[in-house]
Amino acid sequence: MPTAVIMEENFDKLLEQCEAQELEAPGGIATPQVYAQLLALYLLHNDMNNARYLWKRIPQAIKSANPELTAIWAVGQRIWQRDFPGIYTAIAAYQWTENILPVMEALRESTRQRAYSLVAQAYTSITAEDFAAFVGYTVEEAVKGVVSQGWQADPATRMVMPKKPGRWQYCSFKLCPLSAHCSVVPTFSLHE
């Protein structure tokens, strides 16, 4: 089984466990560790609504006493604002604890994959500097990475020309048909 699939399954299980721990917490207030993991996992899953509502229901005393929780929320704010360079900066700005570090590393990589996908879909060309900031790499790393993926880079103009996505694209850890991506409409049936 590929490592990404194993990690995704582990994060999914951890998310379920954290949600259960929050619901079963004595007095309705979970530990700061549970809140931190749950908030980070919501961000990893790009579940901004649950992340926002979790942040609102965490008691202020817990928020104030736990700088890591505040740092996770700072990352969430950058995600909400679609500030890709700010996301990488906020992730790098904090020394994460052992239980949060793998989630934040996965979040950084999934953000990069989303940025690559967005650039490939939206741009015919982009400056190497803008692209590097968008994916959180140095210009040299970014250009080297995309050239290895079949994109083109012009050193004279310092422009990167994305390879247009094919029928399949990367989306939240899973491959999904481009035609089905974000076009699923829920259907409801009413029974008497």
Backbone hydrogen bonds in HBPLUS format (Angstrom, degrees):
<---DONOR---> <-ACCEPTOR-->    atom                        ^
c    i                          cat <-CA-CA->   ^        H-A-AA   ^      H-
h    n   atom  resd res      DA  || num        DHA   H-A  angle D-A-AA Bond
n    s   type  num  typ     dist DA aas  dist angle  dist       angle   num
A0005-VAL N   A0002-PRO O   3.12 MM   3  5.44 122.6  2.46 103.9 117.3     1
A0006-ILE N   A0002-PRO O   3.10 MM   4  6.47 159.9  2.14 153.5 159.5     2
A0007-MET N   A0003-THR O   2.85 MM   4  6.10 166.8  1.87 158.7 161.9     3
A0008-GLU N   A0004-ALA O   2.92 MM   4  6.05 155.6  1.98 141.1 148.2     4
A0009-GLU N   A0005-VAL O   2.95 MM   4  6.18 161.0  1.98 150.5 154.9     5
A0010-ASN N   A0006-ILE O   2.93 MM   4  6.21 158.2  1.98 150.8 157.1     6
A0011-PHE N   A0007-MET O   2.85 MM   4  6.09 159.4  1.89 153.4 158.9     7
A0012-ASP N   A0008-GLU O   2.86 MM   4  6.07 153.0  1.93 148.2 156.2     8
A0013-LYS N   A0009-GLU O   2.94 MM   4  6.18 160.0  1.98 149.6 154.4     9
A0014-LEU N   A0010-ASN O   2.87 MM   4  6.06 159.8  1.91 147.7 153.9    10
A0015-LEU N   A0011-PHE O   2.87 MM   4  6.01 152.7  1.95 143.9 151.2    11
A0016-GLU N   A0012-ASP O   3.06 MM   4  6.36 160.4  2.09 147.9 152.3    12
A0017-GLN N   A0013-LYS O   2.92 MM   4  6.20 159.7  1.97 151.6 157.4    13
A0018-CYS N   A0014-LEU O   2.87 MM   4  6.08 160.6  1.91 151.5 156.5    14
A0019-GLU N   A0015-LEU O   2.94 MM   4  6.14 161.3  1.97 152.5 157.7    15
A0020-ALA N   A0016-GLU O   2.98 MM   4  6.18 158.3  2.03 147.1 153.1    16
A0021-GLN N   A0017-GLN O   2.85 MM   4  6.10 157.4  1.90 148.9 155.6    17
A0022-GLU N   A0018-CYS O   2.90 MM   4  6.13 151.9  1.98 147.3 154.6    18
A0023-LEU N   A0019-GLU O   3.03 MM   4  6.27 160.9  2.07 147.8 152.8    19
A0024-GLU N   A0020-ALA O   2.91 MM   4  6.06 149.3  2.00 149.1 157.7    20
A0025-ALA N   A0022-GLU O   3.40 MM   3  5.23 163.1  2.43  99.5 104.2    21
A0028-GLY N   A0025-ALA O   2.97 MM   3  5.07 156.7  2.02 128.0 126.6    22
A0035-TYR N   A0031-THR O   3.08 MM   4  6.45 166.1  2.10 157.2 160.7    23
A0036-ALA N   A0032-PRO O   2.83 MM   4  6.02 159.2  1.88 150.0 156.0    24
A0037-GLN N   A0033-GLN O   2.95 MM   4  6.12 170.1  1.96 152.6 155.0    25
A0038-LEU N   A0034-VAL O   2.88 MM   4  5.94 165.7  1.90 152.6 157.4    26
A0039-LEU N   A0035-TYR O   2.89 MM   4  5.96 163.4  1.92 149.4 154.0    27
A0040-ALA N   A0036-ALA O   2.98 MM   4  6.12 167.4  2.00 150.8 154.6    28
A0041-LEU N   A0037-GLN O   2.86 MM   4  6.01 157.2  1.91 150.6 157.3    29
A0042-TYR N   A0038-LEU O   2.93 MM   4  6.14 154.3  2.00 147.7 154.5    30
A0043-LEU N   A0039-LEU O   3.08 MM   4  6.36 156.6  2.13 147.6 153.7    31
A0044-LEU N   A0040-ALA O   2.91 MM   4  6.20 154.7  1.97 145.8 153.2    32
A0045-HIS N   A0041-LEU O   2.96 MM   4  6.18 152.2  2.04 147.1 153.7    33
A0047-ASP N   A0042-TYR O   2.82 MM   5  5.04 164.3  1.85 159.8 156.1    34
A0046-ASN N   A0043-LEU O   2.91 MM   3  4.79 154.9  1.97 103.4 110.1    35
A0051-ALA N   A0047-ASP O   3.06 MM   4  6.28 155.8  2.12 148.6 156.3    36
A0052-ARG N   A0048-MET O   2.89 MM   4  6.00 162.0  1.92 147.2 151.1    37
A0053-TYR N   A0049-ASN O   3.01 MM   4  6.26 168.1  2.03 155.2 158.2    38
A0054-LEU N   A0050-ASN O   2.86 MM   4  5.93 152.9  1.93 145.1 152.9    39
A0055-TRP N   A0051-ALA O   2.95 MM   4  6.16 163.6  1.98 149.4 153.9    40
A0056-LYS N   A0052-ARG O   3.01 MM   4  6.31 151.5  2.10 146.7 154.4    41
A0057-ARG N   A0053-TYR O   3.10 MM   4  6.32 143.1  2.24 141.2 150.1    42
A0057-ARG N   A0054-LEU O   3.06 MM   3  5.23 124.6  2.38  98.8 113.1    43
A0058-ILE N   A0054-LEU O   3.03 MM   4  6.23 124.7  2.35 151.1 165.1    44
A0062-ILE N   A0059-PRO O   3.01 MM   3  5.47 127.6  2.29 109.4 122.0    45
A0063-LYS N   A0059-PRO O   3.13 MM   4  6.53 159.1  2.17 152.1 158.5    46
A0064-SER N   A0060-GLN O   2.88 MM   4  6.07 166.1  1.89 157.3 160.3    47
A0065-ALA N   A0061-ALA O   3.13 MM   4  6.16 146.8  2.24 136.9 145.1    48
A0066-ASN N   A0063-LYS O   3.38 MM   3  5.48 158.0  2.43 102.5 108.9    49
A0069-LEU N   A0066-ASN O   3.13 MM   3  5.51 125.0  2.45 107.4 119.7    50
A0070-THR N   A0066-ASN O   3.35 MM   4  6.77 155.8  2.42 148.3 154.8    51
A0071-ALA N   A0067-PRO O   2.87 MM   4  6.12 149.2  1.96 145.4 154.3    52
A0072-ILE N   A0068-GLU O   2.88 MM   4  6.16 150.8  1.96 149.0 156.4    53
A0073-TRP N   A0069-LEU O   3.04 MM   4  6.32 158.1  2.09 145.1 151.0    54
A0074-ALA N   A0070-THR O   2.93 MM   4  6.22 141.3  2.09 140.0 150.9    55
A0075-VAL N   A0071-ALA O   3.19 MM   4  6.54 147.4  2.31 141.5 148.6    56
A0075-VAL N   A0072-ILE O   3.10 MM   3  5.20 121.7  2.46  97.2 111.2    57
A0076-GLY N   A0072-ILE O   3.01 MM   4  6.40 155.9  2.07 146.0 153.2    58
A0077-GLN N   A0073-TRP O   2.83 MM   4  6.14 148.6  1.92 149.9 157.8    59
A0078-ARG N   A0074-ALA O   3.23 MM   4  6.51 151.8  2.31 140.3 146.7    60
A0079-ILE N   A0075-VAL O   2.98 MM   4  6.35 151.7  2.06 149.9 158.6    61
A0080-TRP N   A0076-GLY O   2.88 MM   4  6.13 161.8  1.92 150.4 155.2    62
A0081-GLN N   A0077-GLN O   3.02 MM   4  6.24 148.6  2.12 142.3 150.3    63
A0083-ASP N   A0078-ARG O   2.92 MM   5  5.11 165.2  1.94 156.4 156.2    64
A0082-ARG N   A0079-ILE O   2.94 MM   3  4.88 153.0  2.01 102.8 111.4    65
A0086-GLY N   A0083-ASP O   3.00 MM   3  5.14 112.5  2.47 101.1 117.9    66
A0087-ILE N   A0083-ASP O   2.88 MM   4  6.21 139.1  2.05 151.9 165.0    67
A0087-ILE N   A0084-PHE O   3.09 MM   3  5.08 126.8  2.38  97.6 111.5    68
A0088-TYR N   A0084-PHE O   3.32 MM   4  6.70 161.7  2.36 159.0 159.9    69
A0089-THR N   A0085-PRO O   3.06 MM   4  6.30 158.8  2.10 147.7 154.2    70
A0090-ALA N   A0086-GLY O   2.87 MM   4  5.95 161.7  1.90 146.2 151.0    71
A0091-ILE N   A0087-ILE O   2.97 MM   4  6.20 154.2  2.03 149.8 156.9    72
A0092-ALA N   A0088-TYR O   2.97 MM   4  6.12 160.5  2.01 147.4 152.7    73
A0093-ALA N   A0089-THR O   2.94 MM   4  5.95 129.6  2.20 141.7 155.0    74
A0100-ILE N   A0097-THR O   3.12 MM   3  5.43 141.8  2.27 107.4 118.2    75
A0101-LEU N   A0097-THR O   2.89 MM   4  5.89 156.5  1.95 166.2 172.7    76
A0103-VAL N   A0100-ILE O   3.05 MM   3  5.42 120.8  2.42 109.8 124.5    77
A0104-MET N   A0100-ILE O   3.02 MM   4  6.29 160.4  2.06 159.2 165.5    78
A0105-GLU N   A0101-LEU O   2.90 MM   4  6.10 156.4  1.96 156.4 163.0    79
A0106-ALA N   A0102-PRO O   3.00 MM   4  6.13 157.6  2.05 140.7 146.8    80
A0107-LEU N   A0103-VAL O   2.82 MM   4  6.04 148.0  1.92 143.3 153.3    81
A0108-ARG N   A0104-MET O   2.90 MM   4  6.13 156.0  1.96 145.1 150.6    82
A0109-GLU N   A0105-GLU O   3.06 MM   4  6.35 159.5  2.10 147.4 152.5    83
A0110-SER N   A0106-ALA O   2.85 MM   4  6.04 159.6  1.89 150.3 156.2    84
A0111-THR N   A0107-LEU O   2.88 MM   4  5.97 150.1  1.97 145.8 154.2    85
A0112-ARG N   A0108-ARG O   3.00 MM   4  6.27 152.4  2.08 142.5 149.9    86
A0113-GLN N   A0109-GLU O   2.95 MM   4  6.24 158.6  2.00 148.1 153.6    87
A0114-ARG N   A0110-SER O   2.95 MM   4  6.13 155.6  2.01 142.3 149.0    88
A0115-ALA N   A0111-THR O   2.87 MM   4  6.10 152.8  1.94 146.9 154.8    89
A0116-TYR N   A0112-ARG O   2.84 MM   4  6.12 162.7  1.87 156.0 160.0    90
A0117-SER N   A0113-GLN O   2.98 MM   4  6.18 164.1  2.01 147.8 152.2    91
A0118-LEU N   A0114-ARG O   2.86 MM   4  6.09 158.7  1.91 148.6 154.6    92
A0119-VAL N   A0115-ALA O   2.91 MM   4  6.09 165.2  1.93 154.9 158.5    93
A0120-ALA N   A0116-TYR O   2.92 MM   4  6.10 163.0  1.95 151.5 156.7    94
A0121-GLN N   A0117-SER O   3.02 MM   4  6.21 147.7  2.12 145.2 153.5    95
A0122-ALA N   A0118-LEU O   2.86 MM   4  5.90 152.7  1.94 149.9 157.6    96
A0123-TYR N   A0119-VAL O   2.97 MM   4  5.44 157.4  2.02 149.3 150.2    97
A0126-ILE N   A0160-VAL O   2.91 MM  34  5.35 145.8  2.03 145.6 156.7    98
A0160-VAL N   A0126-ILE O   2.74 MM  34  5.35 164.9  1.76 159.5 164.4    99
A0131-PHE N   A0127-THR O   2.92 MM   4  6.14 167.6  1.93 158.3 162.2   100
A0128-ALA N   A0158-ARG O   2.83 MM  30  5.53 163.1  1.86 149.0 146.4   101
A0132-ALA N   A0128-ALA O   2.88 MM   4  5.96 160.2  1.92 143.8 149.5   102
A0133-ALA N   A0129-GLU O   3.06 MM   4  6.28 160.4  2.10 148.4 153.0   103
A0134-PHE N   A0130-ASP O   2.96 MM   4  6.13 150.3  2.05 145.0 153.8   104
A0135-VAL N   A0131-PHE O   3.00 MM   4  6.31 140.9  2.15 150.4 160.3   105
A0136-GLY N   A0132-ALA O   2.84 MM   4  5.82 115.6  2.26 140.3 156.3   106
A0137-TYR N   A0132-ALA O   3.09 MM   5  5.13 153.9  2.16 142.5 145.9   107
A0142-ALA N   A0138-THR O   2.91 MM   4  6.07 167.0  1.93 158.3 162.2   108
A0143-VAL N   A0139-VAL O   2.93 MM   4  6.08 170.4  1.94 156.4 158.7   109
A0144-LYS N   A0140-GLU O   2.97 MM   4  6.03 166.2  1.99 149.4 154.0   110
A0145-GLY N   A0141-GLU O   2.92 MM   4  6.00 157.3  1.97 146.2 152.8   111
A0146-VAL N   A0142-ALA O   3.05 MM   4  6.30 159.7  2.09 151.8 156.1   112
A0147-VAL N   A0143-VAL O   3.02 MM   4  6.10 159.9  2.06 153.4 158.9   113
A0148-SER N   A0144-LYS O   3.21 MM   4  6.35 152.5  2.29 141.9 148.6   114
A0149-GLN N   A0146-VAL O   2.98 MM   3  4.91 139.1  2.15  94.8 107.3   115
A0151-TRP N   A0146-VAL O   2.94 MM   5  5.28 157.5  1.99 153.4 145.9   116
A0150-GLY N   A0147-VAL O   3.12 MM   3  5.22 164.2  2.15 108.4 110.9   117
A0152-GLN N   A0161-MET O   3.05 MM   9  5.03 172.6  2.06 148.5 148.4   118
A0161-MET N   A0152-GLN O   2.71 MM   9  5.03 171.6  1.72 149.4 152.2   119
A0154-ASP N   A0159-MET O   2.88 MM   5  5.38 165.6  1.90 159.6 164.6   120
A0158-ARG N   A0154-ASP O   2.75 MM   4  5.48 127.1  2.03 145.8 162.3   121
A0159-MET N   A0154-ASP O   3.31 MM   5  5.38 141.1  2.47 137.4 143.0   122
A0178-LEU N   A0167-ARG O   2.85 MM  11  5.52 163.4  1.88 171.3 165.6   123
A0176-CYS N   A0169-GLN O   3.40 MM   7  6.11 157.8  2.45 157.6 163.5   124
A0171-CYS N   A0174-LYS O   2.90 MM   3  5.33 148.4  2.00 147.7 158.0   125
A0174-LYS N   A0171-CYS O   2.94 MM   3  5.33 164.0  1.96 119.9 123.9   126
A0180-ALA N   A0177-PRO O   2.99 MM   3  5.31 136.5  2.19 104.4 116.5   127
A0181-HIS N   A0177-PRO O   3.05 MM   4  6.21 127.3  2.34 146.0 161.0   128
A0181-HIS N   A0178-LEU O   3.28 MM   3  5.11 140.5  2.45  93.5 104.4   129
A0183-SER N   A0180-ALA O   3.23 MM   3  5.42 167.8  2.25 123.8 120.6   130
